[in-house]
Amino acid sequence: MSGHGQSFPMTARRGAALSGTAEVPGDKSISHRAMILGALAVGETRVTGLLEGQDVLDTARAMEAFGATVTRHGPGDWSVRGVGTGGFAEPADVIDCGNSGTGVRLIMGAMATTPITATFTGDASLRKRPMGRVTDPLALFGARAFGRAGGRLPMTVVGAADPVPVRYRLPVASAQVKSAVLLAGLNAPGETVVIEPEATRDHTERMLRGFGAHLAVEDGPEGRIITLTGQPELVAQSVAVPRDPSSAAFPVAAALIVPGSDILVPGVSQNPTRNGLFTTLVEMGADITFENPREEGGEPVADLRVRASALTGVEVPPDRAASMIDEYPVLSAIAALAEGPTVMRGVKELRVKESDRIDAMARGLEANGVTIEEGEDWFIVHGLGPDGVPGGATVASRLDHRIAMAFLVLGLAARAPVTVDDGSPIATSFPVFEPLMQGLGAGISRGAA
């Protein structure tokens, strides 16, 4: 069993050119934050375009457990009646966050400065992921955490009865840790300051301002300095969730590597802290045009027109990693079909995602005939050109949605079909992946080759 329901293999094989419009789901990062901030606001927050993947549904259930009222009105159309800053009630049962590292870390932050106790768990993958990177700074506020060896779930967090504001410098570039600290700072008096040496996705800052928090951002010699004034009254909002660039990456990648393809991916977030993959693909020679740029829900978006392209390997700058950390698996698949090596450095964060993504991609690509070099925080794919990947292997998805989807994309251009042993984790972030890709003409189906 996968932890996401019944497991099942999926296979991708070469076929005709892809065409049509890919309506990818709402952004997962923004969907999580809309649920959590809606629960901490006063009044009813209405969210449209919400990603209804398992990760976000688990967060919605958690907000109910803490006392918010969460209602689904239709596809992607939800409301959250909040309890106000510091208003979380103590949950009656264990909070199961499924596969979501974002969900559990942000929720821990949101409850850490309220005098309640909550116990968190997750699926087999999430229970392997380190939580100390969040619980360490939360301890500075006065919260306490008790978990398994290595700071792993299941874990009980005892919120601070008399929280104090903190000044915290991020030791690693992590939007999850930054966001957990800012959410904890909401119910602490005074000013909570987060310093990030390297900018990470800024959805939390944007959304906090939208809900009425006083938050200042400035660049200093230490990096990006974010100052939050604690104990605001957050006011319910209407949130329109833009489409997820991390999900858009998969149909975009497929269109680039399947000869003759021409697709449109509308309404994709172009937040500059999230668009590193598209910048990299253009450097590789990708034919991507960004049409109809506009703003939706406080986020810049554009329609992406993507055509099949001859790609060349590049060296991805390490300082770009934070803006595309979730896209390295699919970039690795594309790189296998480019001419020459693609070098990815400064990516050690991939070692502690849903799986060790460097190892997962390296072993899967090697099984499909691609030469790989790797180190603790770097990864090189030696591209074989547009018709050079032999394929033909079955790859372990390792309970990781992005690994599963990356290898299914690879299979669309490999010479022989590529199978992933379990496609069920895909539902955590991209529940319509299979019908969406099939609607474009992709040869993706359930079952082994």
DRENDO-1510 file (C-alpha; in Angstrom, 1 decimal, always signed):
<recs>
REC; n; res; u; v; w
REC; 1; MET; +0.0; +0.0; +0.0 .
REC; 2; SER; +1.2; +3.5; -0.8 .
REC; 3; GLY; -0.3; +5.5; +1.9 .
REC; 4; HIS; -2.4; +7.3; -0.7 .
REC; 5; GLY; -4.9; +4.5; -1.3 .
REC; 6; GLN; -4.5; +1.5; -3.4 .
REC; 7; SER; -1.2; +1.5; -5.3 .
REC; 8; PHE; -1.1; +1.0; -9.1 .
REC; 9; PRO; +1.6; +1.2; -11.8 .
REC; 10; MET; +1.4; +3.7; -14.6 .
REC; 11; THR; +3.2; +3.6; -18.0 .
REC; 12; ALA; +4.1; +6.3; -20.5 .
REC; 13; ARG; +5.0; +5.6; -24.2 .
REC; 14; ARG; +5.8; +7.5; -27.3 .
REC; 15; GLY; +2.9; +8.7; -29.5 .
REC; 16; ALA; +1.6; +11.6; -31.5 .
REC; 17; ALA; +2.3; +15.3; -31.0 .
REC; 18; LEU; +0.6; +16.9; -28.0 .
REC; 19; SER; -1.9; +19.7; -28.6 .
REC; 20; GLY; -4.7; +21.5; -26.8 .
REC; 21; THR; -5.1; +23.5; -23.6 .
REC; 22; ALA; -3.8; +22.2; -20.2 .
REC; 23; GLU; -5.9; +23.6; -17.4 .
REC; 24; VAL; -3.6; +22.8; -14.5 .
REC; 25; PRO; -4.8; +22.9; -10.9 .
REC; 26; GLY; -4.5; +25.8; -8.5 .
REC; 27; ASP; -1.2; +26.5; -6.8 .
REC; 28; LYS; -0.6; +24.1; -3.9 .
REC; 29; SER; +1.5; +26.5; -1.8 .
REC; 30; ILE; -1.1; +29.2; -2.0 .
REC; 31; SER; -4.0; +26.8; -1.4 .
REC; 32; HIS; -2.4; +25.6; +1.9 .
REC; 33; ARG; -1.9; +29.2; +3.0 .
REC; 34; ALA; -5.4; +30.3; +2.1 .
REC; 35; MET; -6.8; +27.6; +4.3 .
REC; 36; ILE; -4.6; +28.4; +7.2 .
REC; 37; LEU; -4.9; +32.2; +7.1 .
REC; 38; GLY; -8.6; +31.9; +6.5 .
REC; 39; ALA; -8.8; +29.8; +9.7 .
REC; 40; LEU; -6.8; +32.5; +11.6 .
REC; 41; ALA; -8.9; +35.4; +10.3 .
REC; 42; VAL; -12.1; +36.9; +11.6 .
REC; 43; GLY; -15.1; +36.3; +9.3 .
REC; 44; GLU; -15.5; +34.1; +6.2 .
REC; 45; THR; -12.8; +33.8; +3.6 .
REC; 46; ARG; -13.9; +32.6; +0.2 .
REC; 47; VAL; -11.3; +30.7; -1.9 .
REC; 48; THR; -11.7; +30.0; -5.6 .
REC; 49; GLY; -9.4; +27.9; -7.7 .
REC; 50; LEU; -8.3; +25.8; -4.7 .
REC; 51; LEU; -6.2; +22.8; -5.4 .
REC; 52; GLU; -8.3; +19.8; -4.3 .
REC; 53; GLY; -5.3; +17.5; -4.0 .
REC; 54; GLN; -4.9; +15.3; -1.0 .
REC; 55; ASP; -2.3; +17.5; +0.6 .
REC; 56; VAL; -4.6; +20.5; +0.7 .
REC; 57; LEU; -7.6; +18.5; +1.7 .
REC; 58; ASP; -5.6; +17.2; +4.7 .
REC; 59; THR; -4.8; +20.8; +5.6 .
REC; 60; ALA; -8.5; +21.7; +5.3 .
REC; 61; ARG; -9.4; +18.9; +7.7 .
REC; 62; ALA; -6.7; +20.1; +10.1 .
REC; 63; MET; -8.2; +23.6; +10.2 .
REC; 64; GLU; -11.6; +22.0; +11.1 .
REC; 65; ALA; -9.9; +20.1; +13.9 .
REC; 66; PHE; -8.5; +23.4; +15.3 .
REC; 67; GLY; -12.0; +25.0; +15.3 .
REC; 68; ALA; -12.5; +26.6; +11.9 .
REC; 69; THR; -15.6; +25.9; +9.8 .
REC; 70; VAL; -14.6; +24.7; +6.3 .
REC; 71; THR; -17.2; +24.3; +3.5 .
REC; 72; ARG; -16.9; +23.2; -0.1 .
REC; 73; HIS; -19.4; +24.9; -2.3 .
REC; 74; GLY; -18.3; +23.4; -5.7 .
REC; 75; PRO; -15.2; +22.4; -7.6 .
REC; 76; GLY; -12.3; +24.6; -6.3 .
REC; 77; ASP; -14.8; +26.9; -4.5 .
REC; 78; TRP; -14.4; +26.8; -0.7 .
REC; 79; SER; -15.0; +29.0; +2.3 .
REC; 80; VAL; -13.3; +29.1; +5.7 .
REC; 81; ARG; -14.9; +30.8; +8.8 .
REC; 82; GLY; -12.0; +31.6; +11.0 .
REC; 83; VAL; -11.5; +31.7; +14.7 .
REC; 84; GLY; -9.1; +34.8; +14.8 .
REC; 85; THR; -5.4; +35.1; +15.7 .
REC; 86; GLY; -4.7; +33.0; +18.7 .
REC; 87; GLY; -8.2; +31.4; +18.5 .
REC; 88; PHE; -7.2; +27.8; +17.7 .
REC; 89; ALA; -9.0; +25.2; +19.8 .
REC; 90; GLU; -7.2; +22.1; +21.0 .
REC; 91; PRO; -7.8; +19.2; +18.5 .
REC; 92; ALA; -9.6; +16.2; +19.9 .
REC; 93; ASP; -7.6; +13.7; +17.8 .
REC; 94; VAL; -4.2; +13.3; +16.1 .
REC; 95; ILE; -3.7; +15.6; +13.1 .
REC; 96; ASP; -2.9; +13.5; +10.0 .
REC; 97; CYS; -1.1; +15.6; +7.4 .
REC; 98; GLY; -0.8; +12.7; +4.9 .
REC; 99; ASN; +2.2; +13.4; +2.5 .
REC; 100; SER; +2.4; +17.1; +3.0 .
REC; 101; GLY; +5.6; +18.6; +4.5 .
REC; 102; THR; +4.2; +22.1; +3.8 .
REC; 103; GLY; +1.0; +21.4; +5.6 .
REC; 104; VAL; +2.5; +19.9; +8.7 .
REC; 105; ARG; +5.2; +22.5; +9.1 .
REC; 106; LEU; +2.9; +25.5; +8.5 .
REC; 107; ILE; +0.3; +24.2; +10.8 .
REC; 108; MET; +2.8; +23.6; +13.6 .
REC; 109; GLY; +3.8; +27.2; +13.2 .
REC; 110; ALA; +0.3; +28.5; +13.2 .
REC; 111; MET; -0.5; +26.7; +16.6 .
REC; 112; ALA; +2.9; +27.1; +18.3 .
REC; 113; THR; +2.1; +30.4; +20.1 .
REC; 114; THR; -1.4; +29.3; +21.3 .
REC; 115; PRO; -1.5; +27.4; +24.7 .
REC; 116; ILE; -2.9; +24.2; +23.2 .
REC; 117; THR; -1.4; +20.8; +22.5 .
REC; 118; ALA; -1.6; +18.9; +19.2 .
REC; 119; THR; -0.1; +15.7; +17.9 .
REC; 120; PHE; +0.9; +15.4; +14.2 .
REC; 121; THR; +1.5; +12.3; +12.0 .
REC; 122; GLY; +1.6; +11.5; +8.3 .
REC; 123; ASP; +2.2; +8.8; +5.8 .
REC; 124; ALA; +5.3; +6.7; +5.6 .
REC; 125; SER; +7.1; +9.3; +3.5 .
REC; 126; LEU; +6.3; +12.2; +5.7 .
REC; 127; ARG; +7.3; +10.3; +8.9 .
REC; 128; LYS; +10.8; +10.1; +7.5 .
REC; 129; ARG; +11.2; +13.9; +6.9 .
REC; 130; PRO; +13.0; +16.1; +9.5 .
REC; 131; MET; +10.8; +18.4; +11.6 .
REC; 132; GLY; +13.6; +19.8; +13.7 .
REC; 133; ARG; +14.2; +22.6; +11.2 .
REC; 134; VAL; +10.8; +23.9; +12.2 .
REC; 135; THR; +10.5; +22.9; +15.9 .
REC; 136; ASP; +13.9; +24.5; +16.7 .
REC; 137; PRO; +12.9; +28.0; +15.8 .
REC; 138; LEU; +9.4; +27.4; +17.3 .
REC; 139; ALA; +11.1; +26.6; +20.6 .
REC; 140; LEU; +12.4; +30.2; +20.6 .
REC; 141; PHE; +8.8; +31.4; +21.0 .
REC; 142; GLY; +8.4; +29.0; +23.9 .
REC; 143; ALA; +6.8; +26.0; +22.2 .
REC; 144; ARG; +7.9; +22.5; +23.0 .
REC; 145; ALA; +8.0; +19.5; +20.7 .
REC; 146; PHE; +8.3; +15.8; +21.4 .
REC; 147; GLY; +8.8; +13.4; +18.6 .
REC; 148; ARG; +10.6; +10.3; +17.4 .
REC; 149; ALA; +14.4; +10.1; +17.1 .
REC; 150; GLY; +15.8; +12.6; +14.6 .
REC; 151; GLY; +12.9; +15.0; +15.1 .
REC; 152; ARG; +10.5; +12.9; +13.1 .
REC; 153; LEU; +6.7; +12.3; +13.2 .
REC; 154; PRO; +4.6; +11.4; +15.0 .
REC; 155; MET; +5.2; +14.5; +17.1 .
REC; 156; THR; +3.4; +16.4; +19.8 .
REC; 157; VAL; +3.7; +20.2; +19.9 .
REC; 158; VAL; +2.8; +22.1; +23.1 .
REC; 159; GLY; +2.1; +25.7; +22.2 .
REC; 160; ALA; +3.6; +28.5; +24.2 .
REC; 161; ALA; +1.4; +30.0; +26.9 .
REC; 162; ASP; +3.4; +33.2; +27.0 .
REC; 163; PRO; +5.0; +33.5; +23.6 .
REC; 164; VAL; +7.8; +35.9; +23.0 .
REC; 165; PRO; +8.8; +37.4; +19.6 .
REC; 166; VAL; +11.9; +36.1; +17.9 .
REC; 167; ARG; +14.6; +37.1; +15.5 .
REC; 168; TYR; +15.6; +34.2; +13.4 .
REC; 169; ARG; +18.1; +33.7; +10.6 .
REC; 170; LEU; +17.3; +30.8; +8.4 .
REC; 171; PRO; +20.2; +28.3; +8.3 .
REC; 172; VAL; +18.9; +26.9; +5.0 .
REC; 173; ALA; +16.7; +28.4; +2.2 .
REC; 174; SER; +13.3; +27.1; +3.1 .
REC; 175; ALA; +9.9; +28.8; +2.5 .
REC; 176; GLN; +8.3; +26.3; +4.8 .
REC; 177; VAL; +10.5; +27.2; +7.8 .
REC; 178; LYS; +10.2; +30.9; +7.1 .
REC; 179; SER; +6.4; +30.6; +6.9 .
REC; 180; ALA; +6.2; +28.5; +10.1 .
REC; 181; VAL; +8.1; +31.2; +12.0 .
REC; 182; LEU; +6.0; +34.0; +10.5 .
REC; 183; LEU; +2.7; +32.2; +11.3 .
REC; 184; ALA; +4.0; +31.6; +14.9 .
REC; 185; GLY; +4.8; +35.3; +15.1 .
REC; 186; LEU; +1.2; +36.2; +14.5 .
REC; 187; ASN; +0.2; +35.5; +18.1 .
REC; 188; ALA; +3.4; +36.7; +19.7 .
REC; 189; PRO; +3.7; +40.3; +21.0 .
REC; 190; GLY; +6.1; +42.8; +19.4 .
REC; 191; GLU; +8.0; +42.2; +16.2 .
REC; 192; THR; +9.1; +38.8; +14.9 .
REC; 193; VAL; +12.0; +39.1; +12.4 .
REC; 194; VAL; +13.0; +36.4; +9.9 .
REC; 195; ILE; +16.3; +36.8; +7.9 .
REC; 196; GLU; +16.7; +34.8; +4.8 .
REC; 197; PRO; +20.2; +34.9; +3.2 .
REC; 198; GLU; +18.6; +33.6; +0.0 .
REC; 199; ALA; +15.1; +34.6; -1.1 .
REC; 200; THR; +12.5; +31.8; -1.2 .
REC; 201; ARG; +8.9; +31.8; -2.4 .
REC; 202; ASP; +7.1; +34.8; -0.9 .
REC; 203; HIS; +3.4; +33.6; -0.9 .
REC; 204; THR; +3.1; +33.8; +2.9 .
REC; 205; GLU; +4.3; +37.5; +3.0 .
REC; 206; ARG; +2.0; +38.5; +0.2 .
REC; 207; MET; -1.0; +36.7; +1.7 .
REC; 208; LEU; -0.3; +38.0; +5.3 .
REC; 209; ARG; -0.4; +41.5; +3.9 .
REC; 210; GLY; -3.6; +40.7; +2.0 .
REC; 211; PHE; -5.3; +39.5; +5.3 .
REC; 212; GLY; -4.3; +42.7; +7.1 .
REC; 213; ALA; -1.0; +41.9; +8.9 .
REC; 214; HIS; +1.6; +44.6; +9.1 .
REC; 215; LEU; +4.7; +43.1; +7.4 .
REC; 216; ALA; +7.8; +44.9; +6.1 .
REC; 217; VAL; +10.4; +43.5; +3.8 .
REC; 218; GLU; +13.8; +45.0; +3.2 .
REC; 219; ASP; +17.2; +43.9; +1.8 .
REC; 220; GLY; +20.2; +44.2; +4.1 .
REC; 221; PRO; +23.7; +43.0; +4.3 .
REC; 222; GLU; +22.5; +39.8; +5.9 .
REC; 223; GLY; +19.9; +39.1; +3.2 .
REC; 224; ARG; +16.2; +39.6; +3.0 .
REC; 225; ILE; +14.8; +40.9; +6.3 .
REC; 226; ILE; +11.1; +40.3; +7.0 .
REC; 227; THR; +9.5; +42.0; +10.0 .
REC; 228; LEU; +6.0; +41.0; +11.2 .
REC; 229; THR; +4.1; +43.0; +13.9 .
REC; 230; GLY; +2.4; +40.4; +16.1 .
REC; 231; GLN; -1.2; +40.1; +17.3 .
REC; 232; PRO; -3.0; +41.7; +14.3 .
REC; 233; GLU; -6.7; +41.1; +13.7 .
REC; 234; LEU; -6.6; +39.3; +10.4 .
REC; 235; VAL; -9.7; +40.1; +8.2 .
REC; 236; ALA; -11.4; +37.5; +6.0 .
REC; 237; GLN; -10.6; +37.9; +2.3 .
REC; 238; SER; -11.6; +36.6; -1.1 .
REC; 239; VAL; -8.6; +34.6; -2.5 .
REC; 240; ALA; -8.3; +33.6; -6.2 .
REC; 241; VAL; -5.7; +30.9; -6.4 .
REC; 242; PRO; -3.5; +31.1; -9.5 .
REC; 243; ARG; -2.5; +27.9; -11.3 .
REC; 244; ASP; +0.5; +26.0; -9.9 .
REC; 245; PRO; +3.8; +26.5; -11.8 .
REC; 246; SER; +5.0; +23.2; -10.2 .
REC; 247; SER; +2.1; +21.4; -11.8 .
REC; 248; ALA; +2.4; +23.3; -15.1 .
REC; 249; ALA; +6.0; +22.1; -15.3 .
REC; 250; PHE; +4.8; +18.6; -16.4 .
REC; 251; PRO; +2.7; +19.4; -19.4 .
REC; 252; VAL; +5.2; +22.1; -20.4 .
REC; 253; ALA; +8.0; +19.6; -20.2 .
REC; 254; ALA; +6.1; +17.0; -22.2 .
REC; 255; ALA; +5.3; +19.5; -25.0 .
REC; 256; LEU; +9.0; +20.5; -25.2 .
REC; 257; ILE; +10.2; +16.9; -25.7 .
REC; 258; VAL; +7.4; +15.3; -27.9 .
REC; 259; PRO; +8.1; +16.3; -31.5 .
REC; 260; GLY; +5.5; +18.6; -33.1 .
REC; 261; SER; +3.7; +19.5; -29.9 .
REC; 262; ASP; +2.0; +22.9; -29.4 .
REC; 263; ILE; +0.0; +23.5; -26.2 .
REC; 264; LEU; -1.4; +26.4; -24.2 .
REC; 265; VAL; -1.2; +26.4; -20.3 .
REC; 266; PRO; -3.3; +29.3; -19.2 .
REC; 267; GLY; -3.1; +31.3; -16.0 .
REC; 268; VAL; +0.1; +30.1; -14.5 .
REC; 269; SER; +1.7; +31.9; -11.6 .
REC; 270; GLN; +4.8; +33.9; -12.6 .
REC; 271; ASN; +5.8; +34.8; -9.1 .
REC; 272; PRO; +9.5; +35.6; -9.4 .
REC; 273; THR; +10.3; +33.4; -6.4 .
REC; 274; ARG; +8.7; +30.4; -8.3 .
REC; 275; ASN; +9.7; +30.8; -12.0 .
REC; 276; GLY; +13.2; +29.4; -12.0 .
REC; 277; LEU; +12.3; +26.4; -14.1 .
REC; 278; PHE; +10.9; +28.5; -16.9 .
REC; 279; THR; +13.9; +30.7; -16.9 .
REC; 280; THR; +16.1; +27.6; -17.1 .
REC; 281; LEU; +14.1; +26.1; -19.9 .
REC; 282; VAL; +14.3; +29.2; -22.0 .
REC; 283; GLU; +18.1; +29.2; -21.5 .
REC; 284; MET; +18.1; +25.6; -22.8 .
REC; 285; GLY; +16.4; +26.7; -26.0 .
REC; 286; ALA; +12.7; +26.1; -25.1 .
REC; 287; ASP; +10.1; +27.8; -27.3 .
REC; 288; ILE; +7.9; +29.2; -24.5 .
REC; 289; THR; +6.0; +32.5; -24.9 .
REC; 290; PHE; +4.4; +34.2; -22.0 .
REC; 291; GLU; +1.1; +35.6; -23.2 .
REC; 292; ASN; -1.5; +37.9; -21.6 .
REC; 293; PRO; +0.5; +38.8; -18.4 .
REC; 294; ARG; -1.8; +40.0; -15.6 .
REC; 295; GLU; -2.4; +39.8; -11.9 .
REC; 296; GLU; -4.8; +37.4; -10.2 .
REC; 297; GLY; -5.2; +37.1; -6.4 .
REC; 298; GLY; -2.2; +39.4; -5.8 .
REC; 299; GLU; +0.0; +37.1; -7.9 .
REC; 300; PRO; +1.5; +37.8; -11.4 .
REC; 301; VAL; +0.2; +35.2; -13.9 .
REC; 302; ALA; +0.5; +34.5; -17.7 .
REC; 303; ASP; -0.6; +32.1; -20.3 .
REC; 304; LEU; +2.2; +29.8; -21.5 .
REC; 305; ARG; +2.4; +28.8; -25.2 .
REC; 306; VAL; +4.8; +25.9; -25.5 .
REC; 307; ARG; +6.1; +24.3; -28.6 .
REC; 308; ALA; +8.4; +21.3; -29.1 .
REC; 309; SER; +12.0; +22.4; -29.0 .
REC; 310; ALA; +15.6; +21.2; -29.5 .
REC; 311; LEU; +17.2; +21.6; -26.1 .
REC; 312; THR; +20.8; +22.0; -25.0 .
REC; 313; GLY; +22.2; +21.3; -21.5 .
REC; 314; VAL; +23.0; +24.2; -19.3 .
REC; 315; GLU; +24.5; +24.9; -15.9 .
REC; 316; VAL; +21.7; +26.0; -13.5 .
REC; 317; PRO; +23.0; +28.7; -11.1 .
REC; 318; PRO; +22.9; +27.5; -7.5 .
REC; 319; ASP; +21.2; +30.7; -6.4 .
REC; 320; ARG; +18.2; +29.8; -8.6 .
REC; 321; ALA; +17.6; +26.6; -6.6 .
REC; 322; ALA; +15.1; +28.1; -4.2 .
REC; 323; SER; +12.9; +29.3; -7.0 .
REC; 324; MET; +12.6; +25.9; -8.6 .
REC; 325; ILE; +13.4; +23.3; -5.9 .
REC; 326; ASP; +10.3; +21.2; -6.7 .
REC; 327; GLU; +11.0; +21.2; -10.4 .
REC; 328; TYR; +14.4; +19.5; -10.4 .
REC; 329; PRO; +12.9; +16.1; -11.0 .
REC; 330; VAL; +11.2; +17.0; -14.2 .
REC; 331; LEU; +14.1; +19.2; -15.3 .
REC; 332; SER; +16.3; +16.1; -14.9 .
REC; 333; ALA; +13.9; +14.2; -17.2 .
REC; 334; ILE; +14.1; +17.0; -19.8 .
REC; 335; ALA; +17.8; +17.2; -19.4 .
REC; 336; ALA; +18.1; +13.5; -20.4 .
REC; 337; LEU; +16.7; +14.4; -23.8 .
REC; 338; ALA; +18.8; +17.6; -24.3 .
REC; 339; GLU; +22.2; +17.7; -26.0 .
REC; 340; GLY; +25.1; +17.6; -23.5 .
REC; 341; PRO; +25.2; +17.8; -19.8 .
REC; 342; THR; +22.9; +19.7; -17.5 .
REC; 343; VAL; +24.6; +20.7; -14.2 .
REC; 344; MET; +22.5; +21.3; -11.1 .
REC; 345; ARG; +24.3; +22.5; -7.9 .
REC; 346; GLY; +23.2; +23.8; -4.5 .
REC; 347; VAL; +20.4; +21.3; -4.4 .
REC; 348; LYS; +21.0; +19.5; -1.1 .
REC; 349; GLU; +17.4; +20.3; -0.1 .
REC; 350; LEU; +16.3; +17.6; -2.6 .
REC; 351; ARG; +17.8; +15.0; -0.3 .
REC; 352; VAL; +15.0; +15.7; +2.3 .
REC; 353; LYS; +11.9; +16.1; +0.2 .
REC; 354; GLU; +9.1; +13.5; -0.1 .
REC; 355; SER; +12.0; +11.2; -1.1 .
REC; 356; ASP; +15.7; +11.7; -1.6 .
REC; 357; ARG; +15.0; +13.2; -5.0 .
REC; 358; ILE; +18.6; +13.2; -6.2 .
REC; 359; ASP; +18.9; +9.5; -5.5 .
REC; 360; ALA; +15.5; +8.7; -6.9 .
REC; 361; MET; +16.1; +10.5; -10.2 .
REC; 362; ALA; +19.7; +9.2; -10.5 .
REC; 363; ARG; +18.6; +5.5; -10.1 .
REC; 364; GLY; +15.6; +5.9; -12.3 .
REC; 365; LEU; +17.5; +7.6; -15.1 .
REC; 366; GLU; +20.3; +5.1; -14.9 .
REC; 367; ALA; +17.8; +2.3; -15.3 .
REC; 368; ASN; +16.6; +4.0; -18.5 .
REC; 369; GLY; +20.0; +4.3; -20.0 .
REC; 370; VAL; +21.1; +7.8; -18.9 .
REC; 371; THR; +24.5; +8.6; -17.4 .
REC; 372; ILE; +24.4; +10.4; -14.1 .
REC; 373; GLU; +26.9; +12.0; -11.8 .
REC; 374; GLU; +25.9; +13.1; -8.3 .
REC; 375; GLY; +27.2; +14.4; -5.0 .
REC; 376; GLU; +25.6; +15.5; -1.7 .
REC; 377; ASP; +24.3; +18.8; -3.2 .
REC; 378; TRP; +24.9; +18.5; -6.9 .
REC; 379; PHE; +23.6; +16.4; -9.8 .
REC; 380; ILE; +24.7; +16.2; -13.5 .
REC; 381; VAL; +22.5; +14.6; -16.2 .
REC; 382; HIS; +24.4; +13.7; -19.4 .
REC; 383; GLY; +21.8; +14.4; -22.1 .
REC; 384; LEU; +21.5; +11.9; -24.9 .
REC; 385; GLY; +19.6; +14.2; -27.4 .
REC; 386; PRO; +16.0; +14.1; -28.5 .
REC; 387; ASP; +15.9; +10.5; -29.5 .
REC; 388; GLY; +18.6; +9.1; -27.3 .
REC; 389; VAL; +17.0; +7.8; -24.2 .
REC; 390; PRO; +16.5; +4.0; -24.4 .
REC; 391; GLY; +13.8; +3.8; -21.7 .
REC; 392; GLY; +12.2; +0.5; -21.0 .
REC; 393; ALA; +12.6; +0.4; -17.2 .
REC; 394; THR; +10.2; +0.3; -14.3 .
REC; 395; VAL; +11.1; +3.0; -11.8 .
REC; 396; ALA; +10.3; +3.2; -8.1 .
REC; 397; SER; +8.2; +6.4; -7.4 .
REC; 398; ARG; +9.1; +6.1; -3.6 .
REC; 399; LEU; +5.8; +7.6; -2.5 .
REC; 400; ASP; +6.8; +10.8; -4.3 .
REC; 401; HIS; +4.4; +12.5; -6.7 .
REC; 402; ARG; +7.0; +14.5; -8.5 .
REC; 403; ILE; +9.2; +11.5; -9.1 .
REC; 404; ALA; +6.3; +9.6; -10.6 .
REC; 405; MET; +5.2; +12.4; -12.9 .
REC; 406; ALA; +8.8; +13.2; -14.0 .
REC; 407; PHE; +9.4; +9.6; -15.2 .
REC; 408; LEU; +6.0; +9.5; -16.9 .
REC; 409; VAL; +7.0; +12.6; -18.8 .
REC; 410; LEU; +10.3; +10.9; -19.8 .
REC; 411; GLY; +8.4; +7.9; -21.1 .
REC; 412; LEU; +6.6; +10.1; -23.7 .
REC; 413; ALA; +9.9; +10.6; -25.6 .
REC; 414; ALA; +12.0; +7.6; -24.6 .
REC; 415; ARG; +12.4; +4.8; -27.3 .
REC; 416; ALA; +10.8; +2.2; -25.1 .
REC; 417; PRO; +7.9; +2.7; -22.6 .
REC; 418; VAL; +8.7; +3.9; -19.0 .
REC; 419; THR; +6.7; +2.5; -16.1 .
REC; 420; VAL; +6.5; +3.8; -12.5 .
REC; 421; ASP; +5.7; +1.2; -9.9 .
REC; 422; ASP; +3.1; +3.4; -8.1 .
REC; 423; GLY; +1.2; +6.3; -9.5 .
REC; 424; SER; -1.1; +6.9; -6.6 .
REC; 425; PRO; +1.0; +9.6; -4.9 .
REC; 426; ILE; +0.3; +11.9; -7.9 .
REC; 427; ALA; -3.1; +12.6; -6.3 .
REC; 428; THR; -1.4; +14.6; -3.5 .
REC; 429; SER; -0.7; +17.5; -5.7 .
REC; 430; PHE; -2.1; +16.9; -9.2 .
REC; 431; PRO; -5.3; +14.8; -9.0 .
REC; 432; VAL; -6.2; +15.5; -12.7 .
REC; 433; PHE; -2.8; +14.7; -14.1 .
REC; 434; GLU; -3.8; +11.5; -15.8 .
REC; 435; PRO; -6.9; +12.8; -17.7 .
REC; 436; LEU; -5.3; +16.2; -18.4 .
REC; 437; MET; -2.2; +14.6; -20.0 .
REC; 438; GLN; -4.4; +12.1; -21.9 .
REC; 439; GLY; -6.5; +15.0; -23.2 .
REC; 440; LEU; -3.4; +16.5; -24.7 .
REC; 441; GLY; -2.7; +13.2; -26.5 .
REC; 442; ALA; -0.1; +11.8; -24.1 .
REC; 443; GLY; +0.3; +8.0; -24.1 .
REC; 444; ILE; -0.1; +7.6; -20.3 .
REC; 445; SER; -2.1; +4.8; -18.9 .
REC; 446; ARG; -2.5; +2.7; -15.8 .
REC; 447; GLY; -0.8; -0.7; -15.7 .
REC; 448; ALA; +2.7; -2.0; -16.5 .
REC; 449; ALA; +4.2; -1.9; -20.0 .
</recs>
